[in-house]
Amino acid sequence: MQAEIVTIGTELLLGEIVDTNSAWIAERLMTIGLNLFYATTVGDNLERITQVLRTALERSQVVITTGGLGPTVDDMTREAVAAASERELYLDEGLLGEIACFFSRHGRGMTDNNRRQALMPRGATVIHNPVGTAPCFAVEHDGRLLISLPGVPHEMKHLMTTEVLPLLQRRFGLQSVIRSRRLHTAGLGESAADARIGDLMEAGNPTVGTRAHPGEVDIVITAKADSDAAAEALIAPVASELRRRLGHYVFGSDGEGHGEVVLRLMSERGLSLATVESSPQGDLARMLYQAASFREVYRCGMIYSDRCPEPLGLPLQTPDRPPLADQALADALAERCRQQADTDMALAIVGPSDLGKSPGPLVYYALATPTGLLHREPRPGRGGPSGRGWLVHLGLELLRRHLLGLPEEG
């Protein structure tokens, strides 16, 4: 049995709004054991929406739409559902009264175009929306179930949680669950990870897959079973085998971020940290500041620019021609950062002033500790957010491996 999501709205296709609804719905469907095989986005065009819905109803037992239920002429979901399921629209007077009451409670007048929101496909089951003006509905068609929800995220989430998920469980007798676990790795590319675990990715249940993110690769283990305990029993041995094969490249699991893992290790050891980086976007500092539970550990983040005459008080050759980044400069910046911030350690990631804009000159790493300086091999600069993320994760790995007494690689 499979589900499909159809998100409706030209603004999604134009990139004016990012579709977060599909990801959220997908996660919730997984909790009730319903497989999601397709997700489609279509613009505000009645013919195209209708065709997309017809295709979805041919191949999926459950179709969930979001968007297109507003009062304006470009909100066409109701008409498209009626056409795809071969029904007519009618005006539901009860719903019209509910919409009028909603506006009255909020001290607003209802305009005539809001009457459109009370149009329903004949025979549809109304899903009442207490948090918005757009009533929703479910339509049975040839044994398939099509559910239309608002595009407004907080309305959609409320109705999915309180109405749709229980409806799906009742309608299809869903008893199984789908659970997943993520292992986070850094310093290992997706192809290198595949070379180590490729055979495990051919299994059926649980499945194993990779997800590449800026600077890290996640290994996702997904199991379907009759209960949470049974799913976890399927996942556990696979997770252990993955950790064995991937070794020190695994820095955390599930919701653990790289910065959070590093700062937790420092907190456990009673250590404090400051950073200095030549990325003007402050990627390293931002990642560490996101670990809100360890603000007492991370004291400050500094930005270094080779255009400054005296960055962190370090004298340069001349104000208008500073030296290129090298290991000596990274060492000096890390140690000066540690002294100025009065922390136990300071991590420096130093490259050209346009670090992350384009590949090219080397980026240098230095970790200043109470007992001396540590390094890792310089790496060529990488362009874009993904490239900067890769460089930041390599720096955090230098710190994590030092705290755990691990080798730099492997």
C-alpha positions in Angstrom: 0.0 0.0 0.0 1.3 3.4 -0.9 0.6 7.1 -0.5 1.3 10.1 -2.7 1.5 13.8 -1.9 0.5 16.6 -4.4 1.4 20.1 -3.4 -0.5 22.8 -5.4 0.6 26.3 -6.1 2.5 28.2 -8.7 4.4 30.0 -6.0 6.1 26.7 -5.2 7.2 26.2 -8.7 8.6 29.7 -8.9 10.6 29.2 -5.7 8.8 32.0 -3.9 7.8 29.6 -1.2 9.7 26.5 -0.2 7.6 23.3 0.1 8.1 22.2 3.7 4.7 20.6 3.8 5.7 17.5 1.9 8.6 16.7 4.2 6.5 17.1 7.3 3.6 14.9 5.9 6.1 12.3 4.8 7.5 12.0 8.4 4.0 11.6 9.8 3.0 9.0 7.3 6.0 7.0 8.3 4.9 6.9 11.9 1.7 4.9 10.9 3.5 2.6 8.5 2.3 4.1 5.3 4.8 4.1 2.4 5.2 7.3 0.4 6.3 6.6 -3.2 5.6 9.9 -5.0 5.5 13.6 -4.3 4.4 16.0 -7.0 4.2 19.8 -7.2 1.8 21.4 -9.8 1.0 25.0 -10.5 -2.4 26.8 -10.4 -3.8 25.4 -13.6 -7.0 23.4 -13.5 -6.2 21.1 -16.4 -2.8 20.2 -15.0 -4.0 19.7 -11.5 -6.7 17.4 -12.7 -4.3 15.3 -14.7 -1.9 15.0 -11.8 -4.7 13.9 -9.5 -5.9 11.3 -12.0 -2.4 9.9 -12.3 -2.0 9.8 -8.6 -5.4 8.0 -8.1 -4.4 5.4 -10.6 -1.1 4.4 -8.8 -1.6 5.2 -5.1 -4.2 4.1 -2.6 -3.9 7.4 -0.6 -3.4 10.8 -2.2 -3.0 13.9 0.0 -3.1 17.4 -1.5 -2.1 20.6 0.1 -2.9 24.1 -1.1 -5.5 25.6 -3.5 -8.3 25.7 -1.0 -8.5 29.5 -0.6 -11.2 31.9 -1.8 -9.6 33.3 -4.9 -10.1 32.3 -8.5 -6.6 30.6 -8.7 -7.5 28.3 -5.8 -8.6 25.3 -8.0 -8.1 22.2 -5.9 -11.9 21.7 -5.2 -12.7 21.9 -9.0 -9.7 19.6 -9.9 -10.7 17.0 -7.3 -14.3 17.0 -8.5 -13.1 16.5 -12.1 -10.6 13.8 -11.3 -13.1 11.9 -9.2 -16.0 12.5 -11.7 -18.2 14.5 -9.3 -20.0 17.8 -9.3 -19.4 20.6 -6.8 -22.2 21.9 -4.6 -22.5 24.6 -2.0 -22.6 23.2 1.5 -24.7 25.7 3.5 -23.5 24.3 6.8 -19.9 25.0 5.9 -20.8 28.5 4.7 -22.3 29.2 8.1 -19.1 27.9 9.8 -17.0 30.2 7.6 -19.1 33.2 8.5 -18.8 32.4 12.2 -15.0 32.2 11.9 -14.9 35.7 10.4 -17.3 37.0 13.1 -15.2 35.5 15.9 -12.2 37.3 14.6 -14.0 40.6 14.1 -13.7 40.5 10.3 -16.3 40.8 7.6 -16.7 37.8 5.1 -16.4 38.8 1.5 -18.4 37.1 -1.3 -15.4 35.2 -2.6 -15.2 33.2 0.7 -18.3 31.4 -0.5 -16.1 29.4 -2.8 -14.6 27.7 0.3 -17.9 26.1 1.1 -18.0 24.3 -2.3 -17.6 20.6 -1.9 -17.3 17.6 -4.3 -20.6 15.7 -4.1 -20.3 12.8 -1.6 -17.1 14.1 0.0 -16.5 13.7 3.8 -16.0 17.2 5.3 -12.9 17.6 7.5 -13.7 20.6 9.6 -10.9 23.2 10.1 -11.1 25.0 13.4 -7.9 26.9 12.9 -8.6 28.5 9.5 -11.3 29.4 6.9 -10.7 26.6 4.4 -12.8 23.5 5.1 -11.1 20.3 3.9 -12.5 17.1 2.7 -11.8 13.4 1.8 -13.1 11.7 -1.3 -13.4 8.0 -2.0 -12.8 7.0 -5.6 -12.6 3.5 -6.9 -11.3 2.3 -3.5 -8.7 5.1 -3.3 -8.8 7.9 -0.7 -8.0 11.5 -1.7 -7.6 14.0 1.1 -7.3 17.7 0.5 -5.7 19.9 3.1 -4.8 23.6 3.3 -1.4 24.8 2.2 -0.9 27.0 5.3 1.5 24.9 7.4 0.0 25.4 10.8 -3.5 24.5 9.6 -2.2 21.5 7.6 -0.3 20.2 10.6 -3.2 20.5 13.0 -5.5 18.6 10.6 -3.0 15.9 9.8 -2.4 15.3 13.5 -6.0 15.4 14.8 -8.0 14.2 11.8 -6.1 12.7 8.9 -3.7 10.2 10.6 -6.5 8.7 12.7 -8.7 8.5 9.6 -6.0 6.7 7.6 -5.4 4.2 10.4 -9.2 3.4 10.7 -9.8 3.3 7.0 -7.0 1.0 6.1 -6.5 -0.8 9.3 -2.9 0.3 9.6 -1.1 -1.5 12.4 2.5 -1.4 11.4 5.0 1.4 12.0 8.0 2.6 10.0 11.0 3.8 12.1 14.4 5.1 11.1 17.8 5.9 12.6 20.4 8.2 11.1 24.1 7.8 11.6 26.0 11.0 10.9 29.5 10.9 9.4 32.1 13.5 8.5 35.2 13.4 6.5 33.9 10.6 4.3 32.3 11.3 0.9 29.2 9.6 -0.3 31.0 7.4 -2.7 33.6 6.4 -0.1 30.7 5.5 2.3 29.0 3.5 -0.4 32.3 1.5 -1.0 32.2 0.4 2.7 28.5 -0.4 3.1 27.2 -1.0 -0.4 26.1 -4.6 0.2 24.0 -3.5 3.2 22.1 -1.1 0.9 20.8 -4.0 -1.1 18.7 -5.4 1.9 14.9 -5.2 1.9 13.9 -4.6 5.6 15.5 -2.7 7.1 16.7 -0.6 4.2 20.0 1.3 4.3 20.6 4.5 2.3 22.8 7.5 2.2 21.9 11.2 2.4 24.5 13.8 1.5 24.5 17.2 3.2 27.0 20.1 3.2 30.0 18.5 4.9 28.5 15.3 6.1 26.9 12.1 4.9 24.0 10.5 6.8 23.4 6.8 6.7 19.7 6.1 7.2 18.4 2.8 8.4 14.6 2.3 7.9 12.6 -0.6 9.2 8.9 -1.5 8.9 7.4 -3.7 11.6 4.3 -4.3 13.8 5.6 -2.2 16.7 8.3 0.2 17.7 10.1 -2.5 19.6 10.1 -4.8 16.6 11.3 -2.1 14.3 14.1 -1.2 16.7 15.1 -4.9 16.9 15.6 -4.9 13.1 17.5 -1.6 13.2 19.9 -2.3 16.1 22.2 -5.0 14.5 22.4 -3.1 11.2 23.4 0.1 13.1 26.1 -1.9 14.9 27.5 -3.3 11.7 27.5 0.2 10.1 29.4 1.7 13.0 31.9 -1.2 12.8 32.5 -0.5 9.1 32.5 3.2 9.2 34.5 3.5 12.4 35.6 6.9 13.7 33.8 8.6 10.8 30.5 8.3 12.7 30.2 11.3 15.0 26.6 11.0 16.1 23.1 9.7 15.4 19.6 11.1 14.8 19.3 14.6 16.0 22.9 15.1 17.2 24.6 17.8 15.2 28.4 17.9 14.8 28.7 21.1 16.8 26.5 19.8 19.6 28.6 16.6 19.8 31.9 18.5 20.0 30.6 20.9 22.6 29.1 18.1 24.7 32.5 16.4 24.8 34.1 19.7 25.9 31.5 20.2 28.6 32.1 16.8 30.0 35.8 17.6 30.3 35.2 21.1 31.7 36.7 22.8 28.7 35.9 26.1 26.9 36.2 27.0 23.2 36.6 30.0 20.9 36.9 30.0 17.1 38.4 32.1 14.3 37.6 31.6 10.7 38.1 33.4 7.4 34.6 32.6 6.0 32.8 36.0 6.1 29.5 34.0 6.5 30.7 32.7 9.9 29.7 29.1 9.1 31.7 27.6 12.0 30.4 30.0 14.6 26.8 29.6 13.4 27.0 25.8 13.6 28.4 26.0 17.2 25.9 28.7 18.3 23.1 26.4 17.2 24.0 24.0 20.0 22.1 26.0 22.5 22.6 23.6 25.4 26.3 24.3 25.5 26.5 28.1 25.3 28.7 28.2 28.4 31.3 26.1 26.5 31.5 28.1 23.3 32.6 31.6 24.4 33.0 33.5 21.1 33.5 33.2 17.3 35.8 35.6 15.4 36.0 36.4 11.7 39.5 36.9 10.2 40.0 38.9 7.0 43.3 39.3 5.2 42.2 42.8 4.3 42.4 44.0 7.9 45.7 45.7 8.7 46.1 43.9 12.1 43.7 41.0 12.5 43.5 39.9 16.1 46.5 42.2 16.8 48.9 40.2 14.5 51.3 42.5 12.6 51.3 42.0 8.8 53.9 42.7 6.3 52.3 45.9 5.1 48.7 47.2 5.5 48.0 47.0 1.8 49.7 43.6 1.0 49.1 41.1 3.8 50.7 37.6 3.5 48.7 34.7 2.0 47.1 32.3 4.4 49.5 29.6 5.5 50.0 27.2 8.4 52.0 29.7 10.4 49.2 32.3 10.2 46.6 29.7 11.2 48.7 28.7 14.2 49.2 32.4 15.2 45.5 33.2 14.8 44.4 30.1 16.9 46.7 30.9 19.7 45.9 34.6 19.7 42.2 33.8 19.7 42.6 31.5 22.6 44.4 34.2 24.6 42.0 37.0 23.8 38.9 34.9 24.5 40.5 33.3 27.6 39.4 29.8 26.7 41.1 26.4 27.0 41.0 25.8 23.2 40.6 27.8 20.0 40.0 26.4 16.5 41.1 28.3 13.5 40.0 27.6 9.9 42.0 30.0 7.7 42.1 30.5 3.9 41.7 33.4 1.5 39.3 36.2 2.3 36.8 34.8 -0.2 36.8 31.4 1.4 33.9 29.3 0.1 33.3 31.4 -3.0 35.3 29.3 -5.3 37.7 26.3 -5.2 41.4 27.2 -5.2 44.0 28.1 -2.5 44.5 25.8 0.4 42.6 26.2 3.7 44.6 25.6 6.9 43.5 24.2 10.3 45.0 24.8 13.7 43.7 23.9 17.2 45.4 25.8 20.0 45.3 23.8 23.3 47.0 24.4 26.7 49.7 22.0 25.7 50.4 23.2 22.2 49.1 23.3 18.6 47.5 20.6 16.6 46.9 20.5 12.8 45.3 18.5 10.1 46.3 18.3 6.5 45.4 21.6 4.5 42.5 21.1 2.1 41.7 23.0 -1.2 39.0 25.6 -0.8 35.5 24.6 -2.0 32.8 26.8 -3.5 29.3 27.5 -2.2 27.5 26.6 1.0 28.2 22.9 0.5 31.9 23.5 0.1 32.1 25.7 3.2 30.2 23.1 5.1 32.7 20.5 4.2 35.6 22.7 5.4 33.8 23.4 8.7 33.1 19.7 9.4 36.8 18.9 8.8 37.7 21.5 11.4 35.2 20.1 13.9 36.6 16.6 13.3 40.1 17.8 14.2 38.7 18.9 17.6 36.4 15.9 18.1 39.2 13.4 17.4 41.6 15.2 19.7 39.0 15.1 22.6 38.4 11.4 22.1 42.1 10.5 21.5 41.4 9.2 18.0 43.7 9.3 15.0 43.1 12.1 12.5 41.6 9.8 9.9 40.1 6.3 9.8 
